[in-house]
């Protein structure tokens, strides 16, 4: 495997990371729900990615739920100093594997602490607020209430940086009036959307 550093680097908050990261969504079971068919293989994939030079991983505690973060912790904890884990909050999984919005201050606080516990961290490096207006594309609407809740958790020190997922340009601008936004995670095209992540 070639080094991921060959793809170049970029700034994420105040960290320099290799441009090629690893999206951990599919480490969970089919439909991003339940355990994987082969947990040892999932662990091996994560370790191989890091050995190849991947130094940022995208995850969420609603993948599984909890499964993906627990696998990341088992595979990589204690984490190397150069590894940046980016997680997202704003949804929960129903017992039927449905994706449901979870954007109240209470729900977001619970999600942040679930991520901390399952990843084995004292502070989350980057937390993206996953907006749930449309499943496969951003939808206009104020994000002031949920983003302010995450900004408060940032002030408490349990989050270092904030980002957005599935956001419009207006929502990014609104968020920047509340707290700094270090990244925006959006879909690139409709072909990807049909089988894409949350």
C-alpha atoms as one frame of an Amber mdcrd trajectory, in Angstrom:
protein
   0.000   0.000   0.000   1.323   3.470  -0.817   1.502   6.184   1.814  -1.616
   8.337   2.102   0.719  11.316   2.503   1.179  11.190  -1.288  -2.311  12.699
  -1.634  -1.171  15.848   0.164  -2.298  17.418   3.430  -4.799  19.982   4.648
  -5.538  21.891   7.834  -8.351  20.600  10.058  -8.803  23.051  12.894  -5.223
  23.469  14.020  -4.083  20.013  12.941  -2.395  19.005   9.686  -3.885  15.766
   8.362  -3.330  13.702   5.248  -5.961  14.439   2.629  -6.973  10.780   2.331
  -8.909   9.742   5.438 -10.987   6.719   6.377 -14.798   6.730   6.631 -15.745
   4.148   9.257 -19.473   3.901   8.524 -19.334   0.485   6.882 -17.518  -1.121
   9.814 -20.944  -1.817  11.307 -23.305  -4.508  10.045 -25.507  -4.412   6.937
 -27.387  -1.146   6.651 -24.933   0.388   9.153 -26.848  -1.458  11.865 -25.685
  -4.064  14.351 -22.314  -5.792  14.468 -20.187  -6.549  11.402 -20.138 -10.026
   9.925 -16.415 -10.255  10.752 -15.249  -8.080  13.639 -11.628  -9.198  13.341
 -11.605  -8.171   9.679 -12.998  -4.734  10.623 -10.233  -4.312  13.201  -7.621
  -5.390  10.650  -8.925  -2.849   8.097  -8.612   0.008  10.587  -5.094  -0.978
  11.581  -4.051  -1.344   7.946  -5.447   2.103   7.114  -3.458   3.753   9.903
  -0.325   1.822   8.974  -0.744   3.109   5.398  -0.700   6.701   6.625  -4.351
   7.528   7.245  -4.377   9.940  10.169  -7.987  11.066  10.279 -11.043   8.858
  10.666 -14.677   9.866  10.188 -17.151   8.075  12.448 -20.306   8.459  14.517
 -21.750   6.723  17.533 -25.019   6.307  15.614 -23.231   3.899  13.268 -24.313
   0.558  14.646 -25.316   2.266  16.940 -22.162   2.337  19.082 -20.594  -0.538
  17.151 -18.246   1.431  14.909 -16.785   3.527  17.724 -16.280   0.453  19.888
 -14.403  -1.243  17.032 -12.235   1.860  16.517 -11.389   1.860  20.214 -10.561
  -1.855  20.205  -8.390  -1.547  17.106  -6.510   1.686  17.772  -6.694   2.753
  21.431  -4.492   4.224  22.820  -4.517   6.507  19.806  -1.375   7.895  18.212
  -0.718  11.595  18.734  -1.203  12.306  15.020  -4.570  10.510  14.676  -7.600
  12.801  14.437 -11.025  11.258  14.966 -13.938  13.248  13.554 -17.385  12.234
  14.743 -20.885  13.474  14.114 -24.080  13.874  16.116 -27.651  14.795  15.299
 -29.344  11.431  14.696 -30.201   8.205  16.495 -31.134   4.768  15.206 -34.529
   3.256  15.849 -34.967  -0.390  16.771 -36.083  -0.941  13.160 -32.733   0.512
  11.943 -34.411   3.801  10.945 -32.497   7.099  11.079 -34.222   9.621  13.340
 -33.346  13.262  14.082 -31.893  13.908  17.551 -31.144  17.626  17.662 -32.272
  18.887  21.061 -29.633  20.080  23.521 -30.281  17.023  25.689 -29.989  14.605
  22.775 -26.815  16.234  21.468 -25.213  16.226  24.918 -26.039  12.537  25.297
 -24.585  11.831  21.834 -21.337  13.659  22.616 -20.912  11.688  25.828 -21.737
   8.412  24.042 -18.982   9.202  21.531 -16.532  10.035  24.327 -17.298   6.811
  26.184 -17.271   4.452  23.217 -14.132   5.960  21.692 -12.361   6.086  25.065
 -11.612   9.820  24.881 -11.761  12.727  27.312 -12.328  15.238  24.515 -13.563
  14.934  20.937 -11.272  16.569  18.383 -13.980  17.472  15.837 -17.759  17.054
  16.135 -19.924  17.635  13.066 -23.583  18.506  13.506 -25.446  16.288  11.023
 -28.455  18.266   9.838 -31.421  16.051   9.041 -33.703  18.248   6.915 -33.435
  16.079   3.798 -32.015  12.566   3.809 -29.845  12.974   0.740 -29.341  16.723
   0.418 -29.225  19.834   2.604 -32.440  21.707   3.357 -32.644  25.324   4.447
 -33.568  26.128   8.037 -31.987  27.622  11.123 -29.429  25.542  12.990 -29.008
  28.059  15.802 -30.488  25.893  18.555 -28.552  22.645  17.958 -25.303  24.341
  16.964 -25.457  26.580  20.037 -25.832  23.449  22.190 -22.652  22.026  20.669
 -20.903  25.382  21.050 -21.721  25.245  24.767 -20.144  21.772  24.999 -17.098
  23.172  23.195 -16.864  25.892  25.832 -17.002  23.175  28.513 -13.944  21.545
  26.908 -15.415  18.196  25.823 -15.246  19.223  22.137 -12.233  20.914  20.567
 -13.606  21.911  17.147 -17.014  22.017  15.448 -18.090  21.245  11.910 -21.249
  20.625   9.899 -22.631  17.764   7.848 -25.382  18.059   5.196 -25.457  21.863
   5.427 -26.361  24.681   3.036 -24.160  27.733   2.494 -26.614  29.825   4.554
 -26.409  27.349   7.430 -22.603  27.455   7.345 -22.747  31.251   7.509 -25.219
  31.115  10.416 -23.078  28.602  12.302 -20.019  30.820  11.922 -21.815  33.572
  13.852 -22.145  31.121  16.786 -18.768  29.340  16.830 -15.872  28.620  14.440
 -16.580  25.949  11.793 -13.493  23.919  10.825 -15.060  21.595   8.224 -18.196
  20.913   6.201 -19.027  17.331   5.243 -21.463  17.220   2.329 -22.305  14.781
  -0.442 -20.537  15.354  -3.732 -23.100  14.034  -6.206 -26.455  12.297  -6.547
 -24.912   9.001  -7.663 -23.185   8.735  -4.287 -26.342   9.768  -2.471 -28.281
   6.643  -3.320 -26.033   4.505  -1.113 -24.423   7.169   0.999 -23.687   7.693
   4.661 -25.290   9.847   7.278
